[in-house]
Amino acid sequence: MEDVLVRIREYEAEKDCLGVEEVERRCEVGPSGKMSLFTDLLGDPISRVRHSPAFRMLVAEKIGKDQETEIIGLIRGCIKTVTCGKKHSRNIKNTTTITLPIYTKLAYILGLRVSPSHRRMGIGLKLVVQMEEWFRENGVEYSYMATDQDNEASVKLFTDRCGYSKFRTPSILVQPVFAHRVKISPRVHIFKLTPSQAELLYRKKFSTTEFFPRDIDSVLNNKLNLGTFVAVRVDSDFKGIDMLLTDPPKSWAVLSIWNCKDVFSLEVRGASRVRRGLAKTTRIMDRAFPWLGIPSIPEVFKPFGLHFLYGLGGYGTHSVKLMKILCGFAHNLAKDYGCSVVATEVASEEPLKLGIPHWKKLSCAEDLWCIKRFGEDYSDGSVGDWTKSSPGLSIFVDPREF
């Protein structure tokens, strides 16, 4: 192919929206005879990053002989402050030791796309390098990205050419929304917290969890956040929401729900007529006999929405069972909103994973997160180089980046 003049520049909504959508469409053409998942950003290409504290989108623009232009690539990035470790501090007055979070400025790269007709020309690398320049200008210490383990081209670009290393392998768990409602045990109380109550709970119980966002208040007060819910046993020693932090029950569980349906829609394409017919049959049976609780395949062969569960946590011997009940509650809320699936992402060794209902065929056991360190002088001495740290049992997945 002849040399192509390519310019990397800032995304301009009015000028570039259609061109970006065309690149997205070309990149999502699945292999013949196989099912593929397509994403529709509902006319807003920066919807996946616009709720972050700082964000940017770049496009790769081809310039022709007569100065005609064409968008052939794009990349999105955002910056926030998150927990990368923890340190212990001694209270001089009562000699107790408290655990405090260590924060770092972290960038996230997502939505890297290069038109199939212009691949293997170094355009993806140029987009990453340009985005990383913006990260450095803003004092970012670490950058990370997420991809499928099987996406060899993406893994090779970031690990071989951009200096990233494999870091974490969380699990994406997906549960279909059935035609019937999930029964909620009458022996469990579910309470909705106010954003301020949820913030206090998360900061006290989860602020030292890896990737916990320091601006958790912005997340909880976002219009896409549908609420934070706590489950406790009816026969527990729970003294009310106001006492949750000072005198919590012996067992409890918590999760928050994010409305991705208003950000993007998904669609499964490439399914055979037989597969579609079988899925439709399960829905018909489920609607006709809801009391049987037949697991049915939702309508995923047309554009559908999802709810994302985040901030999952709990304590006590019954926490796994309480989490399962909370997930049932989230399922019913997703049904009320017309969603087809409920999803979450947790650490591979998350103790509460057993309480999260999901279908293996819809889920991803090992998503791949790769990370890169930009500077040697930023890190707090207590944590050192985060890229070399061992994974914890839990991570906090920011719903703004799912």
C-alpha positions in Angstrom: 0.0 0.0 0.0 1.3 3.5 -0.9 2.3 5.9 1.9 -0.7 7.4 3.7 -0.6 10.8 5.4 -2.2 10.4 8.8 -3.0 13.1 11.3 -3.8 12.4 15.0 -6.0 15.1 16.4 -8.7 15.8 19.0 -12.2 14.4 18.3 -14.7 17.1 17.2 -18.3 15.9 17.8 -20.1 17.8 15.0 -17.4 17.1 12.4 -16.4 13.5 13.3 -19.4 11.7 14.8 -20.5 9.9 11.5 -16.9 9.0 10.6 -16.3 7.5 14.0 -19.5 5.5 13.9 -18.4 4.1 10.5 -15.0 3.0 11.9 -16.8 1.3 14.8 -19.1 -0.4 12.4 -16.3 -1.7 10.3 -14.3 -3.0 13.3 -17.3 -4.9 14.6 -17.9 -7.1 11.6 -17.8 -10.6 13.1 -16.3 -13.7 11.4 -18.6 -15.5 9.0 -20.8 -18.1 10.6 -20.0 -17.1 14.2 -21.9 -15.0 16.7 -20.5 -11.5 17.5 -21.4 -8.8 20.0 -22.0 -5.4 18.6 -22.1 -2.1 20.6 -24.2 0.9 19.8 -23.0 4.1 21.6 -26.4 5.7 20.9 -24.9 8.6 18.9 -22.4 9.7 21.5 -18.9 8.3 20.8 -17.5 9.7 24.1 -20.3 8.3 26.3 -18.0 5.6 27.7 -15.6 8.2 29.2 -17.5 11.4 29.6 -18.4 10.6 33.3 -14.8 10.4 34.4 -13.0 13.4 36.0 -10.9 14.0 32.9 -11.3 12.4 29.5 -10.1 12.8 25.9 -10.8 11.2 22.5 -8.5 11.2 19.6 -9.0 10.3 16.0 -6.7 9.2 13.2 -7.5 11.1 10.1 -6.3 10.1 6.6 -5.5 13.1 4.3 -5.8 12.4 0.6 -4.2 13.9 -2.4 -6.9 16.6 -2.8 -7.0 17.2 1.0 -10.1 15.0 1.3 -10.2 13.4 4.8 -11.4 10.2 6.3 -11.5 8.9 9.9 -9.6 5.6 10.0 -8.9 5.2 13.7 -9.8 6.4 17.2 -8.9 6.0 20.9 -10.4 7.1 24.2 -8.7 7.8 27.5 -9.6 9.0 30.9 -7.8 10.0 34.1 -8.8 9.6 37.8 -7.2 9.0 41.2 -7.5 5.5 42.6 -6.2 3.3 45.4 -3.0 1.3 44.5 -2.1 0.0 47.9 -2.5 0.6 51.6 -0.4 1.7 54.6 -0.7 1.3 58.3 -0.8 4.3 60.6 -0.6 4.2 64.4 -3.0 6.4 66.4 -0.9 8.0 69.1 -3.8 8.6 71.5 -5.0 5.0 71.9 -2.1 3.2 70.2 -4.5 1.5 67.7 -3.3 0.8 64.1 -5.5 2.0 61.2 -5.2 1.1 57.6 -5.1 4.0 55.1 -5.3 3.9 51.3 -2.4 4.9 49.1 -3.7 6.8 46.0 -2.2 7.2 42.6 -3.1 9.1 39.4 -4.3 6.4 36.9 -5.2 6.6 33.3 -7.4 4.2 31.4 -7.2 3.5 27.6 -10.3 2.1 25.9 -12.0 1.9 22.6 -8.9 1.7 20.4 -10.1 1.1 16.9 -8.3 1.1 13.5 -10.2 0.5 10.3 -9.5 -3.0 8.9 -8.3 -1.5 5.6 -5.6 0.5 7.4 -4.2 -2.0 9.9 -0.5 -3.0 10.1 0.5 0.6 9.3 1.4 1.7 12.9 -1.8 3.8 13.3 -2.8 2.1 16.5 0.6 2.7 18.0 0.5 6.4 17.0 -2.9 6.8 18.7 -1.6 5.2 21.9 1.6 7.3 22.0 -0.4 10.5 21.4 -2.8 9.6 24.2 0.0 8.8 26.6 1.5 12.2 25.9 -1.7 13.7 27.3 -1.5 11.4 30.3 2.1 12.5 31.1 1.1 16.2 30.8 -1.5 15.6 33.5 0.9 13.9 35.9 -0.4 10.3 35.4 1.7 7.7 37.1 0.1 4.5 35.7 -2.0 3.7 32.6 -3.9 0.5 32.1 -6.1 -1.1 29.5 -8.5 -4.1 29.3 -8.8 -6.6 26.5 -9.8 -10.2 25.8 -7.1 -12.7 26.4 -7.7 -14.0 22.9 -7.2 -10.6 21.2 -3.6 -11.3 20.2 -3.2 -8.2 18.1 -4.2 -5.9 21.0 -2.1 -7.8 23.6 0.9 -7.8 21.3 0.6 -4.0 20.6 0.4 -3.0 24.3 2.9 -5.5 25.8 5.4 -5.8 23.0 5.4 -2.2 21.5 4.0 0.1 24.2 5.7 -1.3 27.3 2.6 -2.6 29.2 2.7 -5.8 31.3 0.0 -8.3 32.1 -1.4 -7.2 35.5 -4.8 -8.6 36.6 -7.3 -11.1 35.3 -10.8 -10.3 36.7 -13.9 -12.2 35.8 -16.8 -10.6 33.9 -20.0 -12.4 35.1 -23.2 -12.0 33.1 -26.7 -13.1 34.1 -29.7 -13.0 31.7 -32.8 -11.3 32.8 -35.6 -13.8 32.7 -39.3 -13.3 31.9 -40.1 -14.3 35.4 -39.1 -12.3 38.6 -36.7 -13.8 41.0 -38.2 -14.6 44.4 -36.7 -12.6 47.2 -36.6 -14.4 50.6 -38.9 -12.8 53.2 -36.2 -13.6 55.8 -34.0 -10.8 54.3 -34.4 -7.1 54.5 -33.0 -5.0 51.6 -32.4 -1.3 52.3 -31.5 1.5 49.9 -28.8 3.9 51.1 -28.7 7.6 50.3 -25.6 8.6 48.2 -24.1 10.1 51.4 -24.7 7.0 53.4 -23.2 4.8 50.6 -20.2 7.1 50.4 -19.5 6.7 54.1 -19.9 2.9 53.9 -17.6 2.6 50.8 -14.9 4.9 52.2 -14.8 3.1 55.5 -15.0 -0.5 54.3 -13.6 -0.4 50.8 -11.2 2.6 50.4 -8.1 0.3 50.6 -9.4 -2.0 47.9 -7.4 -1.9 44.7 -8.7 0.6 42.0 -11.1 2.2 44.5 -11.9 5.7 43.0 -11.2 8.6 45.3 -14.1 10.5 43.8 -16.6 7.8 44.8 -19.0 10.5 45.7 -19.2 11.6 42.1 -20.0 8.0 41.1 -22.7 7.6 43.6 -24.3 11.0 42.8 -24.3 10.4 39.1 -27.7 10.2 37.4 -26.7 6.7 36.0 -26.4 5.3 39.5 -29.6 3.7 40.4 -28.8 3.2 44.1 -26.8 1.3 46.7 -28.5 -1.5 48.4 -27.7 -3.4 51.6 -29.1 -6.8 52.6 -29.3 -8.2 56.1 -31.1 -11.1 57.7 -34.4 -10.3 59.4 -33.4 -12.2 62.5 -30.0 -10.4 62.7 -29.0 -7.8 65.3 -29.2 -5.0 62.7 -30.1 -1.7 64.4 -30.9 0.4 61.4 -29.1 2.1 58.5 -27.7 4.8 60.8 -25.9 2.2 62.8 -24.5 0.3 59.8 -21.0 1.7 60.2 -20.8 2.0 64.0 -22.6 -1.2 65.0 -23.0 -3.4 61.9 -24.8 -6.8 62.0 -22.8 -10.0 62.0 -23.6 -10.6 58.3 -24.4 -8.2 55.6 -23.9 -7.6 51.8 -23.9 -4.5 49.6 -23.9 -3.6 45.9 -24.6 -0.6 43.7 -26.4 -0.6 40.3 -25.3 1.4 37.3 -27.7 2.0 34.3 -25.6 1.2 31.2 -28.8 1.1 29.1 -28.7 4.9 28.8 -25.0 4.8 27.7 -24.9 2.1 25.1 -26.9 -0.9 23.8 -25.6 -4.3 22.7 -26.7 -6.8 20.1 -25.8 -10.4 19.3 -25.5 -11.0 15.6 -24.7 -14.1 13.5 -27.0 -16.5 15.4 -28.6 -19.2 13.3 -32.4 -19.4 12.9 -32.4 -22.6 15.0 -30.6 -20.9 17.9 -33.0 -17.9 17.7 -36.0 -20.2 17.6 -34.8 -22.1 20.7 -34.2 -18.9 22.6 -37.7 -17.6 21.7 -39.2 -20.9 22.9 -37.6 -20.5 26.3 -39.1 -17.0 26.6 -42.5 -18.2 25.6 -42.4 -21.0 28.2 -41.1 -18.7 30.9 -43.9 -16.1 30.3 -46.6 -18.8 30.1 -45.5 -20.6 33.3 -43.6 -18.0 35.5 -44.2 -19.9 38.7 -41.9 -22.7 37.3 -38.9 -20.3 37.2 -37.7 -21.6 33.9 -34.3 -20.1 32.9 -35.0 -18.3 29.6 -32.7 -16.7 27.1 -33.6 -13.0 26.7 -34.0 -11.2 23.4 -30.4 -10.5 22.7 -30.6 -10.7 18.9 -32.0 -7.2 18.9 -30.5 -4.1 20.6 -30.7 -4.6 24.3 -29.6 -2.8 27.5 -27.8 -3.9 30.7 -27.3 -2.9 34.3 -23.8 -3.2 35.8 -23.4 -4.2 39.4 -20.4 -2.6 41.2 -19.1 -2.0 44.7 -20.0 -5.6 45.7 -19.0 -6.4 49.2 -20.1 -8.0 52.5 -19.1 -9.5 55.8 -20.0 -12.5 57.9 -20.9 -16.1 57.5 -24.1 -15.4 55.5 -22.6 -12.7 53.2 -22.5 -15.0 50.2 -26.2 -15.9 50.5 -27.1 -12.3 51.1 -25.2 -11.3 48.0 -27.1 -13.9 45.9 -30.4 -12.3 47.2 -29.1 -8.8 46.3 -28.3 -10.1 42.8 -31.9 -11.4 42.6 -33.2 -8.0 43.6 -30.9 -6.4 40.9 -32.3 -8.8 38.4 -35.8 -7.7 39.1 -34.9 -4.1 38.9 -33.2 -4.7 35.5 -36.4 -6.4 34.3 -38.4 -3.3 35.4 -36.1 -1.2 33.3 -36.4 -3.4 30.2 -32.8 -4.7 30.3 -31.8 -8.1 29.0 -28.8 -8.8 31.1 -27.1 -7.9 34.4 -23.3 -7.9 34.5 -20.5 -7.4 37.0 -16.7 -7.6 37.1 -14.9 -9.0 40.1 -11.4 -10.2 41.0 -10.7 -13.8 40.0 -10.4 -14.8 43.7 -13.3 -12.6 45.0 -14.8 -14.5 48.1 -18.3 -13.3 47.2 -18.1 -14.7 43.6 -20.0 -17.9 44.7 -23.0 -15.7 45.5 -23.2 -14.0 42.1 -25.5 -15.8 39.7 -24.2 -16.0 36.1 -24.1 -18.1 33.0 -20.7 -19.4 32.0 -21.4 -19.1 28.3 -22.2 -15.4 28.6 -19.4 -14.6 31.0 -15.6 -14.2 30.7 -13.6 -16.1 33.3 -10.5 -14.0 32.7 -10.6 -10.5 31.3 -7.0 -9.2 30.9 -5.8 -5.9 32.3 -2.4 -4.7 31.3 -0.6 -1.8 33.1 2.3 0.6 32.5 4.2 2.8 34.8 5.2 6.2 33.5 7.4 7.7 36.2 9.8 6.4 38.9 9.5 9.4 41.2 5.7 9.5 41.8 5.0 6.5 43.9 4.6 6.5 47.7 7.4 4.5 49.2 4.9 2.2 51.0 3.7 0.7 47.7 6.7 1.1 45.4 6.0 -0.1 41.9 2.3 -1.0 41.6 2.9 -3.0 38.4 4.9 -5.6 40.4 2.4 -6.0 43.3 0.5 -9.2 44.0 -3.3 -9.1 43.4 -5.7 -8.8 46.3 -8.8 -10.8 46.9 -11.0 -8.0 45.6 -10.9 -5.1 43.2 -13.2 -2.1 42.8 -14.4 -1.8 39.2 -15.5 1.7 38.3 -18.8 1.6 36.5 -17.9 4.6 34.4 -15.4 2.5 32.5 -17.3 -0.7 32.0 
